[in-house]
Amino acid sequence: MPGTQQPVSSPTLADVARLARVSSATASRVLTGSTRVRPQTRLKVEEAMASLGYVRHRAARGDARAARAGSVAFVVCEENVKIFADPFFARLLWSISKELASADLQLVLLTLHSSKTCQTALRYLRSGHADGAVIVSMHGRLALDLDSLGIPVVLIGRPTKGGEELSYVDADNLGGAKQAVRYLIDQGRSVVGTIAGPPDMAPGVDRLLGYRKAMASAGMDDRGLIVYGDFSPASGEHALRWLLDRRPSIEAVFAASDLMAASAIRALLCAGRRVPGDVAVVGFGDELLAQHTNPPLTTVRQPIDAMGAQAARELLARMAKPSRDPSHLVLDTELVLRDSA
């Protein structure tokens, strides 16, 4: 109707940051009480909040239990089909939810695989539906401004860029890969290829670096023995066929995931190669399927359950004290010998 006033939207944290001429991350740190903000900057942000009438939709943590959402978001940066096909995510989900249950917190699954789902997740996390978030399978630095969410965040897997101010729990991907490739070389395999993981993810980067270090130390570095996959079974089979076409004399393959390794074994057998007689195969992860491949898969065991539990504990600690210094925890891996190598 004519003359009817349109509702005025409430000021956002981005509006505050813009007025104070700081980043959204800095404004968020002021809001959460972080000590890593200069006093003059804090004053500018607080003045901008007062000028705009900015009010956080959720009471400060610890002021009232009723203000808690009672849930934590488990954010997976992959397509749904990959999440439900890879047992890695199910084990993480189980270990985190088990740890959070003692704190009377529910775990909510969010998946990010496009700009649209990223924006949906941002709105969900910023609107007070979760008290914190555990983020896994990050590609690059994400299209998310994690500092602007206004809630504690813990990553599983280190970020590939920056991340000094973010808490994370990771496995020793570099050391585990290096040990696996050294084992293959020590077994007398002189042509060792790798099916690497995605180059925009820390596990892919670190496992490839471990392979390269082991090969270089043995004087066997050959870039033509490197092919990339995306941790999926289909990519493992495709990569193995690529290696066979270009390096038919290949004697061993280190795959950056068990799913890719299992597919590589099947592809080798289909090509008439014996495993491990002609080509030895080593994977990474020690998923349940590693015991049921034919032959059973030699692999690097990463402590998935411990990673999930530690991530949940760190998040609970950050929820109790938002100004807590970030924690960077890297857990040991172990080479598990079976019949494929």
N, C-alpha and C positions, 0 to 999 in steps of 0.2 A: 504494500500500500504506500501511496505517496507520503513522504514525511517520516516513514518508519526508519529508525536508525538500524544500521547493520551492526551485528555484534562485533565488538573489537576483540581480536585475538590477543591472548596473553603474551607478554614478551618472552622470548626464548633465551637460552644461554648464548646462542649465536648473536642475538641482538645486543646482549650485554658486552660480549667480546668486541663487537663492532664499535660500540660507543666508547669503550675503554681503550680501543686501539691495541688490543692484544689478540692472541690466538684463542680459539675455543678451548684448546687444551689447557692454556694458562688460566682461563676463567674457571674451568672445571677444577683445577688444582686448588684455587682459592675456595671454591665451594666445598671441597672435600677436606679442607684444612691442611693441605700439604705444606710442609716446611720449605719446599724447594721453590718458593716464590719470594721475590724481593719485596720488602715492606712497602716501597712506593708503588710497586705494581699492584700489590694486594689492595692498597688504598684506592687506586684508580678503579679497580674492578668493583669494589664495595660501593664506591660512589655511583658507578654506572647502574648497579643493581638498585640502589635507592632511588636514583633518578627515574628509572623505568618502572619501578614498582615490581621488580622481578621477585617472584616467590617460587621456591622449589615446591613441586607438587607432593613431595614426600618429606616427612619430618626427618630431621637429622638423625642418623643412625645412633641408637642408644638413648634418644630422647623419649621414645615411646615404642614399646614392643608392638603395639597395634599398627604402627606405621609400616612394619615389615611386610613385604609381599609374600614371604614364606616359600620362595622358590629361587632356584638358580638356573640360568640358561646354559645349555650345552650347545655351543654354536659350532657346526661343522661346515666348512667351506668347500663343499663338494655337491655334486648332483645326487639326488635321492637314490638313483639306481646304484651308484658306487658305494654309498653309505651302507645300504642293506646287503650288498654283495661282499663287502670286505669285513671279515670278523674282527679286525682291529678296532673298529668303531664300537661294535657291540661289547667288547671286553672293556673298553674305556668307560662306556656308559654304565656298565654294571659296577665297576670298581668305584667310580665317582659317586653314583647314587647310594652305594653301600656306606660310603664314608659320610655322606650328607644326611643319611637317615638318622644318625645319632644326634644331629643338630636340628632335627624336626624340619628339614627342608626338602622340598620336592625338586626334581630335575625336569626341566622343560627342554625339548629338542627343537632347535632352530637350524634350518639349512640355508646356506647362502651359495647360490650358483649363478646369479645374474644381478645386474644393477637393480632390477625391480625387487628381488628378494632382499638385497642389501638394504634398500630403503625401508622395506617393511620391517626388517629386523631392527634397524636403527630406531624407528618409531616405537617398537615394542620395548626395547631396552631403555629408551629415554623416558618412557611414560610411567615407570615405576612398577612394572609387572615382575621384575626380577631384582633380587638383592645383590646379584653378582653374576659373572659369566666366566665360563671356561671355554676357550676357543681353540679348536684343533684344525689341522690341515690347512694352515694359512698359505696362500699363494701370494708372493710378494709382500707388500706392506698392507694389503687389503684396501678395499675402497671404503673402509670404515675409519673414522677418526676415533680411535679407542679412548683417548683421553677425554673426549667430549661426552662420553656416555653418562658420566656422573655416578658410576658404580664401579666397584673393584673388578678387575679383570686379571685372569691368569691364563697364559698360553701353554698348550702342550706342543712342544717343538719351538725352538728359538725362531724369532723373526729373521728373515734374510737381510733386512736393512734396519739399522738402528736397533731400537728395542731396549736400550740401556735402562729406561725407566719403566719397563714392563717386567713383571714376574713371569718366569716360565720354567717348565720342567721338560727335560729332554733326555733321550738316550744317547750314549756315546756312538753316534752313527759313524763318525770318522774312524775311531779306533776299532769298531767292530768290523767295518769293511776292510780296513787294512789287515786285520788279523786273518780274515777269510781269504783274501787274495794271497797273502804270504803262505798260508797253508797250501793253496793250490800250487804255488810255485815250488814249495818245498817237496811236494809230491812228484816233481819232475815235469809238470805241465809248462811248456815253453811258449804256447800261444794262448793267452788268457784274455778273453773278451769280457765285456760287461754290458748288461742291459741296465742303464742308469735310470733314475727317477726323474721327475720333472725338474728342470733347472730353475724354476721360480719358487721352489720349496726347499727349506733347510735340509730335510732328510735326503732329498735328491742331490743337493749340492755337496753335503758332507760325505755321503756314501761314495759319490764319484771321486771326491778328493782323496778318500781313503784308498780307493782302487789305484788312483794315479800315483800316490806316494809309494805304495807297495811295489808297483810296476817299475817306477823310476829307480827305487833303491836296488832293484835286481837288474837294472840296465835293460829293461824290456818295454819301455814306454812306446806305445804305438796308438796314435789317435784314431787310426782306422779300425780299431777293435772296440770302439765306443759307439753304442747306439742308444737312443733314448726311448723310454716308455712312460706310461702314466700310472704305474702300479697296478694296472688292470690285467686280467688274463689275456684279453685280445692283443694288447700291446706287447705282452711278453712273447707270444707266438710270432707276431709280425716282426719283432726285433730279432728273434732267433733266426728266422728265415733270411733276413737281411744279412746277418753275420755269416751264415753258411754260404750265401751267394758271393760275398766279397772276401771271406777268409775261410775257404773250404778246409784248410788245414787246422782249424781251431781245435784246441785240446781241452779247453775248460771255459766255463761261463760263470761269472758272478752276477747274479740278478739282484737288484735293489729291493725286491719284495718277494715273499713266498708265492704270491699269486702269479707273478711273472715267471718265477723259477719253475713252478709246476707246469705252466703252459710251454715253457722252453723244453722241458723233459719230453712232453708229449710230441712236440714238433720234431725233436731230435729222433725219437723212436720212429715217427712216421717217415723220416728221411733216411731210415736205415742205419742210424748211428746208435751204438751201444752206450748206455749210461751206467756206470762211469767208464767202461772199457775204452771207448773212443773219445768221449767228451764228458768230463766231470762237471757237475752243476752244484752251485751253492746259492742259497737264498738269503733272505733277511726277514726276521720277524719271529720265527718259530710259532706260527699259527698251527691250529689243530691239523689242518690239511697236510702239514709237512710230514706227519707220521704216516699218512695214507697215500702219498704219491707212490709211483712204481718206477724205480726203487724209492724208498723213504728218503726224504730230503735232508741233506746236510745244510745247516742254516745258522745264522746269527740270532741268538735269542735276545730280544729286547724286553725289558721288564714292564710289560704293558699294564699289568694290575698295579704295580708300585707307582708307575707314572700317574695313573688316574687318582690313586689315593693321595699321593703327594700334592697333586694339583688341587684337590679338594681341600686338603689341610691348609695349603697356602692361601686359598681363597677365603676360607673361614677366618684365618688370621688377619687378612686384609679387610674383611668385613668388620671385624672387631676393632681394627685400628687402621683407618684409611691412609694415614700418613706414614705407615710402616715402609721401610726401605724395600725396594724390589729384591726378589730372590731369584737367583739363576742356578738351578740344580740340574746336573747332568749325571744320569745313572749309568752304571756299568752294563756292558753287554757280554755275551758268552757264546763262543763257537760250539755248536752242538753237532757232533759227528754222527752221520748215519751212512746209508749205502750209496748215495748219489755222488759222493766224492771221497 
